[in-house]
Amino acid sequence: MIQYVTLGIDGADIRAARGTSVLDVAIEYGICIPHLCHVPNLSDLGACRLCIVEHVKNGRSKVTTSCTLLVQEGMVIRSNSEKIRRLRRNIAELLVAQAPNSRAIQDIALRCGVKEVRYPFRNRDCVLCGRCVRACTELFNARAIGFVGRGKERRVASPFGLRAEFCKQCGVCIDLCPMTITPCDGPMAAGEERLCGKCEAQLMVTEPMPDQCTWCQLGEGFQCGRY
């Protein structure tokens, strides 16, 4: 039997099934919490940190990822406070600096209000969101790819750098990768990286209701939970 709890998100009383994440509940109720590593029906690990919220308890707030935070009776969540917007904007800015050749990340940066990139561009081809690894492991039980190394050496790779014979060649890892869709003008060469800004017109839709899902196109590139 499904048990329900009542919680507050940005002042709204919401009823949700126990065991559901705050992010999934927010998406269901049309509350916009930007996210990248989250994929419906896959486990969450809070890798991208974009979905952070304030969990207020006993008058004190704690910043945590909403994809890994399960709903509880009476909990209070702030998903769009000034503190969260500032932190989320900085995280999105760092992601653009890390991987500017991803339309998904460029879109997220705009949705989070990034106007400029103050960090050096690194132009990497992976942001370690883990979407591909979790799909390979949890959907197909193949384990053909995984995380290798630690710290700055951490990367996604196949065992011993070879395609595993148990790889089903399903292509889901490619479909879920936020790096597979380049910016509108194509890949940016080294030294020419920038904040694209081509979809800035979409912000006119989101600005009146920054905490609400307005069905903008700034999530299509990474298969936002609405798509």
N, C-alpha and C positions, 0 to 999 in steps of 0.2 A: 504494500500500500504506500502510495506516494505521500510524503509528509511535506507540508508547506510552511514557510516562515515569512515574516513580514520585515522588510528592511527599508531604509531610506537612502535614496540616491539623489543628491542635489535637491533635497527638500521634498521629493515625491515619495509617497508610500507605495512600495512595490511588493507584490506577493510572488514568491518564487519557490520552486521545488528544492528541498534540502539536498545538498550535494552538488548543486549547480554553481559554476563560477560567477563572480560578480560581472566579469566581462560578457559572458554569454547572456546573462540576465539583461544587462544594459543593451546589448544588440537586439534582443527580443523586444524590448520596450522602446526602441528607437532613440536611445541615448548614445551619442557619438563618443566613443573612446578610441582614439587612433591606436592601431596595432599592426604588427607586421608578422611576427613569428607564429601567431595563433592560426590554427587550421581547425575548422569544425570536425569533431569526431576523432581528433588526435590528442594525445596527452599534451599538456602545456608545461613549459619550463621557464617562461619569463625571460627569454634570451635577449629580446630586443629592448626591453624596458619601456617601450613607448606607452604601454597601457597602464602606467602607474596612476594610482589614485591615493587620496588620503582616507585612511580608516580611522575614524574618530571614536575613541573609547575612553571613558572616564575623563572627558575634557581634554584629552591629549590626542594628537593625530600622529599616525605613522604612515609613511609613504611606502607603498607596496604595489606589486604588480597585480592587476585585477584578474588576470587569467589564471593565476595560481591561488587566488583568495576565494574560498568557498563561502557562500551566503550563510549568515547566522541570524537567529531571531533578534530583532531590535538593533542590528548593526547600522551605523551611520557612515555613508560614503560621500566624499566630495570628489567628483571626477573632473571638475572644471574650475577649480579655485585658481587664484592668481599664482600661488606657489606651484601648483601642478602644471599650469600652462608654461611657466618659466622653465621648469625642469624638463618638461616634455619637449619644448622648443630647442633646448640645448642638446638633448639626446638626438633629435631629428637632424640638427645641424651637424653633429658628429657623424651620423650615418651618411649624410650627403658627402662629407669630406672623405669618408672611407670608400664609398662606392657611388660616384656621381653618374655612372653609366647605367643606372637602373631607373626606369620610369616610375616604378613602384615607390622607390625611395624619394625621388624628386616630388612625386605627388604627396607623399606623407609630409615632407618638409613644408610644402605649401599649406597643407591642412593644419599643421601645427604652428603656422605663423612665422616661419623662417624667412627673413628678408635678405640676409647675407650670410656667407659662410666665412667665419673668422679663423678656421683651422686649416692647416695645409692639406691639400688634396692628396690622397694616396692612390686613388684609382684601382682599388682591389676588385676582384671578381667574386668575392664572397663576403657576407657579413655574419656568418655563423648563426643564422637564424634557426637552423636545424629542421626546417620544413621537410627537406628531402630525406634526411636521416630517419625522422620519425615515420614518414610515409612508407619508406622501404621496410622498416622494422615492424610497424604496427598494422599496416594494411595488408602487406604481402608476406610478412614473416620471412623475408629474404636475407636481411642483414648484409646486403651486398656493399653497402657503404656505411661509414661511421665517422666519428670524430677521432682524429689522430693528433698526438702531441699536446702540449700544455702552453698556457700563456700566449705570447705572440706567435708561437710556432703552431698553435692549434689550427687545424684545417679539416675539411671533409675529404675523405679519400677511400678508395677500395682497399681491401687487404693486400699488402705488399705492392700496392700501386698497379695491380692487374685486375682486369674485369673478372669478378668472381663467376664461377660456372653456374652458381645458383641465382645469378641476376636474371630476372624474368624479362628484361628489356621492355618493360611496360611504358617507360617514358614519364611516369608520374613525377619522378624526382625533377625532371626538366619542367614539367607543367607547373609545379609548385614553386619553383625557384624565382625569387623576385628580380634576379639578374637577367632573365631571358628576354625581357622587354626593354629595349633601349629608349632613351629620350626621343622626342618627336623628330629632332634633326639628325638622329643617328648617333653612333658612339663618339665620344669626345676624346680627342688625342691627348697624349701627355702634354701638360703645359697649357691646355685649352679648357680645362675643367671649369665648370661654373654652375651656379644655380639656374636651372633651365627657365622656369617661370612662364612657360608657354601656356599653362592651364590656369594662370592667375585669375582669369575671369570667373572661374568656378567659386572663388572666394566670395564673390558678390552674393552667391546663394547661401553660403554658410555663415557669413558675418552676423546677420540679424539673430541667428540662433546657434551660437558656437558649440553648445552642448547637445544639440539635437541632430539626429541623422536626417539630412535634407536630400538624400539620394543624389549627392553630387557625384562627379566622375573621378574624384580623387581617392579612389579605392579600387577601381577596376583593374589596375595594373598588377595588384597583388591578391586578387580574388578576396576582397573584403567580405566579411560575413554576410553582407547583404546580397552578394552576387551568386 
